[in-house]
Amino acid sequence: MPSIHVQSLTPRMRRLVATDRYTRAAVEPLTPDELALLTTAASSDEQRNVPLPPHRALGMLALAARPEVAIPVLDQVARNPAAPRTNRIAALRGLGRIATPEAQALLLAQAGDSDPRVQQAALAALGLFADRQALTALERQVRPQDDAARRQLELTRALIAHRTGLAGPFVDERRPLSREPIAAARMSAVTLTMKTAAETAADLARLTGPTYGIRLAERAYALTCGRADWTIFGNAELGASIGVSPRLFERPWILALAARWQPPGIAAAVQYVVLSRPAGTGVRLDVVRADGEVVYTGTATASGTALSFSVADVERPATAPTTLSGVLDTNSARLDVAIVYERRVGTRRTQTTRA
């Protein structure tokens, strides 16, 4: 396999594979030479001073090549047990980005892989877009012995159920912990405000990470907690902003995505998905990491034309004790209770961090 030197890359290719992970270059159709270069790099099992490692070439193929061109290369790498794990995972993530029925079938074929990390990557990719047919197949799958793969399988099943409005399966129910106010000096300052449509559009242009198969609403929310800045994007199927919609109480939803700004003002990376499902006279809320770990849980109810919510952290290692409650309506947001400890607690080594 010939080496691919930096001089082989066109200026546009250099931008597309920029080492700056916050760069979001516009993707245009690949030329035949660029496509050949990416395919060669993606299929290589050696790097040999190549400025375009296989895992990055695989990601670029998924992003810029036509599915009928990219899928065979991605599949070949994903199902090759002799390929480096990093490359196999990149190929599976690429199939998740392509998100076609063919990609779904190939990911399902790898969802029982003997390598737990490869299995986890296949399941995570399915969680981004898979349909009811995939859920049927996943429900027949043997429960993984690996804890991380098992959590990922449970999350993927739940994401499909929430995306398509099924009555389960859901993530495991966790109990919210009750937190008492402490001295202000030991708490992180928290604010919640609604963004304008223009501000939301600007944030969307800098959003990285998956959208889990949902369209994002026109109005988002700015959440600050200590030194951390977040944008909370709602599901457009429930309206222009998160609020009281009769549909919210009718079925499970992927309600929102929480994206953290790292670095501030440059790129917002999706870190949490907010799941809702009917419960009593309101809805249950679960805030879940991409790896399937539930970090916060709570409820929301209708309050006139507004939505009242309350969420708190769950028992887990190194949690930042948190209780938030407030109100969201069509054009505003309000926090009534904001208890967020500055110092994490739990069974891991305690660290002084900002939530």
C-alpha positions as a printed Julia matrix, in Angstrom:
355×3 Matrix{Float64}:
   0.0     0.0    0.0
   1.65    3.29  -1.05
   2.19    6.0    1.52
   0.02    9.12   1.33
   2.11   12.2    1.95
   0.86   15.61   2.92
   1.81   16.89  -0.51
  -0.77   14.45  -1.93
  -3.62   16.31  -0.22
  -5.34   19.15  -2.01
  -5.85   22.37  -0.01
  -9.54   21.46   0.34
  -8.68   17.99   1.61
  -6.31   19.48   4.13
  -9.15   21.63   5.45
 -11.54   18.68   5.58
  -9.15   16.56   7.62
  -7.85   19.47   9.71
  -6.41   18.39  13.03
  -8.46   21.06  14.79
 -11.45   19.02  15.95
 -13.55   22.18  16.19
 -13.16   23.0   12.5
 -16.39   22.45  10.58
 -15.42   22.85   6.93
 -18.14   22.78   4.28
 -18.28   19.41   2.53
 -18.44   19.4   -1.26
 -18.55   16.43  -3.65
 -15.23   14.63  -3.79
 -13.23   14.52  -6.98
 -12.22   11.07  -8.31
  -8.63   11.65  -7.13
  -9.75   12.69  -3.64
 -12.08    9.71  -3.43
  -9.28    7.34  -4.46
  -6.98    8.88  -1.86
  -9.54    8.5    0.92
 -10.38    4.94  -0.06
  -6.7     4.0   -0.11
  -6.08    5.55   3.3
  -9.28    4.08   4.81
  -8.38    0.55   3.7
  -4.82    0.71   5.0
  -3.96   -1.16   8.19
  -0.71    0.74   8.59
  -0.07    4.44   9.02
   3.62    4.59   7.97
   3.91    8.36   8.51
   0.71    8.92   6.57
  -0.81   12.34   7.4
  -4.25   10.81   6.87
  -4.7     7.92   9.35
  -7.26    5.27   8.37
  -9.74    6.19  11.1
  -9.87    9.8    9.86
 -10.18    8.73   6.24
 -13.1     6.49   7.21
 -14.82    9.42   8.88
 -14.31   11.58   5.8
 -15.69    8.89   3.5
 -18.85    8.72   5.59
 -19.18   12.49   5.56
 -18.36   13.34   1.95
 -18.71   10.27  -0.28
 -21.95    8.9   -1.7
 -23.36    6.08   0.45
 -22.98    3.52  -2.33
 -19.27    4.38  -2.47
 -18.56    4.73   1.26
 -20.57    1.82   2.66
 -18.59   -1.06   1.09
 -15.31    0.38   2.41
 -16.74    1.03   5.87
 -18.29   -2.43   6.03
 -15.07   -4.14   4.97
 -13.15   -2.47   7.79
 -15.92   -2.84  10.41
 -16.26   -6.59  10.02
 -12.55   -7.35   9.77
 -11.47   -8.75  13.17
  -7.83   -8.27  12.19
  -8.24   -4.53  11.61
  -7.15   -2.18  14.41
  -9.97   -1.53  16.86
  -9.71    2.24  16.28
 -10.39    1.73  12.58
 -13.3    -0.64  13.15
 -14.92    1.81  15.55
 -14.43    4.68  13.09
 -16.06    2.59  10.36
 -19.06    1.81  12.57
 -19.45    5.46  13.5
 -19.34    6.28   9.8
 -22.17    3.85   9.12
 -24.15    5.54  11.88
 -23.57    8.91  10.2
 -24.77    7.58   6.83
 -27.93    6.24   8.51
 -29.49    4.3    5.63
 -31.34    0.96   5.79
 -28.23   -0.75   4.39
 -26.09    0.88   7.08
 -28.58   -0.29   9.71
 -28.36   -3.89   8.51
 -24.56   -3.83   8.61
 -24.52   -2.32  12.09
 -26.92   -4.96  13.36
 -24.53   -7.59  12.04
 -21.79   -6.13  14.26
 -24.0    -5.53  17.29
 -22.96   -8.89  18.73
 -19.24   -8.57  17.98
 -16.91  -10.43  20.35
 -14.91   -7.26  21.03
 -16.95   -5.33  23.65
 -15.74   -1.92  22.46
 -16.6    -2.71  18.83
 -19.97   -4.01  19.97
 -20.55   -0.84  21.97
 -19.68    1.32  18.92
 -22.13   -0.59  16.71
 -24.89   -0.21  19.29
 -24.17    3.49  19.78
 -24.34    4.05  16.02
 -27.7     2.29  15.84
 -28.99    4.52  18.62
 -28.56    7.55  16.37
 -31.12    6.56  13.75
 -32.34    2.94  13.92
 -36.03    2.09  13.43
 -38.58   -0.35  14.84
 -37.25   -3.19  12.7
 -33.86   -2.79  14.36
 -35.51   -2.75  17.79
 -37.09   -6.12  17.07
 -33.66   -7.53  16.24
 -32.04   -5.94  19.29
 -34.69   -7.32  21.62
 -33.64  -10.82  20.53
 -29.98  -10.08  21.21
 -28.24  -11.81  24.1
 -27.58   -9.42  26.96
 -23.87   -8.44  26.79
 -21.65   -9.48  29.68
 -19.63   -6.26  29.4
 -21.19   -3.49  31.53
 -20.52   -0.68  29.04
 -21.91   -2.67  26.09
 -24.96   -3.63  28.16
 -25.68    0.02  29.04
 -25.27    0.96  25.38
 -27.72   -1.73  24.29
 -30.28   -0.51  26.83
 -29.86    3.09  25.69
 -30.14    2.19  22.01
 -33.38    0.31  22.63
 -34.71    3.25  24.64
 -33.72    5.79  21.98
 -35.59    3.85  19.32
 -38.65    3.62  21.57
 -38.6     7.35  22.3
 -37.87    8.34  18.71
 -40.71    6.24  17.31
 -43.18    6.69  20.19
 -43.27    3.12  21.48
 -44.28    2.11  25.0
 -40.78    0.84  25.81
 -38.24   -0.44  26.44
 -36.88    2.46  28.48
 -33.73    3.19  30.45
 -33.71    1.84  33.99
 -35.64    4.02  36.4
 -33.36    5.82  38.81
 -34.41    7.62  41.97
 -33.62   11.34  42.19
 -31.65   12.28  45.28
 -32.91   14.98  47.62
 -30.43   17.82  48.1
 -30.45   20.53  50.73
 -29.13   24.07  50.16
 -25.6    24.67  51.37
 -23.53   27.81  51.78
 -23.52   29.91  48.61
 -19.74   29.81  48.51
 -19.92   26.03  48.09
 -22.44   26.12  45.24
 -22.06   26.85  41.53
 -24.01   29.8   40.15
 -26.72   28.64  37.72
 -28.77   30.61  35.17
 -31.33   29.55  32.57
 -32.49   31.88  29.79
 -34.21   31.51  26.44
 -32.28   32.23  23.26
 -33.64   34.17  20.32
 -34.23   32.44  16.99
 -31.12   34.15  15.61
 -28.99   33.03  18.55
 -30.31   29.49  18.21
 -29.5    29.42  14.5
 -25.96   30.59  15.27
 -25.57   27.85  17.88
 -26.85   25.23  15.45
 -24.16   26.23  12.98
 -21.53   25.39  15.62
 -23.18   22.24  16.94
 -21.13   19.03  16.89
 -22.21   15.53  17.7
 -25.35   13.55  16.87
 -28.91   14.85  16.78
 -30.37   11.36  17.4
 -32.68   11.52  14.41
 -34.69   14.57  15.55
 -35.11   18.05  14.1
 -34.11   20.79  16.51
 -36.5    23.57  17.52
 -36.2    27.23  16.5
 -35.68   28.46  20.07
 -33.1    26.97  22.43
 -32.05   27.71  26.02
 -28.79   28.93  27.5
 -27.78   27.17  30.7
 -24.74   28.29  32.69
 -23.48   26.33  35.66
 -20.33   27.57  37.26
 -17.77   27.8   34.48
 -19.73   25.59  32.08
 -21.96   26.95  29.33
 -24.62   24.82  27.66
 -27.23   25.16  24.93
 -30.38   23.06  25.36
 -31.99   22.28  21.99
 -35.61   21.1   21.97
 -37.35   18.69  19.6
 -39.02   20.63  16.77
 -41.86   18.1   16.59
 -43.1    19.51  19.9
 -43.08   23.15  18.79
 -40.76   26.09  18.31
 -39.55   25.76  21.92
 -39.85   23.41  24.87
 -43.15   24.06  26.57
 -46.62   22.64  26.98
 -47.62   20.69  23.9
 -50.49   18.18  24.08
 -48.27   15.76  22.17
 -45.69   15.79  24.96
 -48.07   13.84  27.2
 -49.21   11.38  24.54
 -46.06    9.31  23.93
 -42.35    9.01  24.71
 -40.05   11.57  23.06
 -36.45   12.47  22.62
 -37.26   15.8   24.2
 -33.99   17.71  23.99
 -30.25   17.61  23.52
 -27.81   19.28  25.9
 -24.64   20.57  24.21
 -21.7    21.94  26.17
 -19.52   24.73  24.81
 -15.9    23.6   24.76
 -14.14   25.94  24.22
 -16.69   28.67  24.97
 -18.18   30.26  21.86
 -16.38   27.94  19.42
 -18.23   24.62  19.31
 -21.09   23.06  21.24
 -20.72   19.29  21.64
 -23.79   17.18  22.43
 -23.19   15.43  25.77
 -26.64   14.53  27.08
 -29.94   13.44  25.58
 -33.15   14.25  27.47
 -35.81   11.54  27.27
 -39.45   12.03  28.28
 -42.37    9.64  28.67
 -45.87    9.94  30.13
 -46.12    9.3   33.86
 -49.27   10.03  35.83
 -50.5    13.55  35.03
 -47.11   14.62  33.68
 -43.98   13.17  32.14
 -40.88   11.5   33.49
 -37.55   13.03  32.47
 -34.24   11.16  32.17
 -31.01   12.94  31.26
 -28.65   10.35  29.82
 -25.04   10.38  28.66
 -24.16    9.04  25.22
 -22.8     5.87  26.82
 -26.13    5.07  28.47
 -25.48    6.27  32.02
 -28.42    8.14  33.55
 -27.1    11.24  35.32
 -30.26   13.2   36.22
 -33.92   12.31  36.48
 -37.13   14.12  37.34
 -40.59   15.12  36.18
 -42.45   17.82  34.27
 -46.08   18.88  34.45
 -48.33   21.39  32.74
 -48.74   24.66  34.6
 -51.28   26.6   32.6
 -49.58   27.31  29.28
 -46.13   26.66  30.77
 -44.17   23.54  31.64
 -42.96   23.13  35.22
 -39.97   20.83  35.64
 -37.78   19.42  38.38
 -34.64   17.3   37.95
 -31.99   16.01  40.33
 -28.88   13.86  40.17
 -29.02   10.13  40.81
 -26.82    7.97  43.01
 -23.59    7.33  41.11
 -19.84    7.7   41.66
 -18.42   11.22  41.64
 -21.73   12.99  41.14
 -22.1    16.74  41.46
 -25.16   17.03  43.72
 -27.79   18.9   41.72
 -31.42   19.95  42.05
 -32.98   22.23  39.45
 -36.6    23.24  39.09
 -38.29   25.96  37.12
 -40.74   26.88  34.39
 -40.51   26.97  30.59
 -43.09   28.72  28.48
 -43.32   29.86  24.88
 -41.0    32.85  25.2
 -39.15   32.6   28.49
 -37.46   30.39  31.06
 -37.22   30.67  34.83
 -35.32   28.79  37.52
 -37.03   28.62  40.92
 -34.56   26.27  42.64
 -30.91   25.83  41.69
 -28.84   23.73  44.07
 -25.6    22.59  42.43
 -22.71   21.66  44.68
 -19.35   22.87  43.47
 -17.54   19.8   44.8
 -18.31   16.32  43.53
 -19.06   13.55  46.01
 -19.21    9.78  45.84
 -17.06    6.7   45.91
 -14.38    8.03  43.59
 -11.69   10.46  44.69
 -13.38   13.77  45.45
 -12.38   16.55  43.08
 -13.07   20.25  43.1
 -14.82   20.86  39.79
 -17.46   23.07  38.29
 -20.58   21.32  37.01
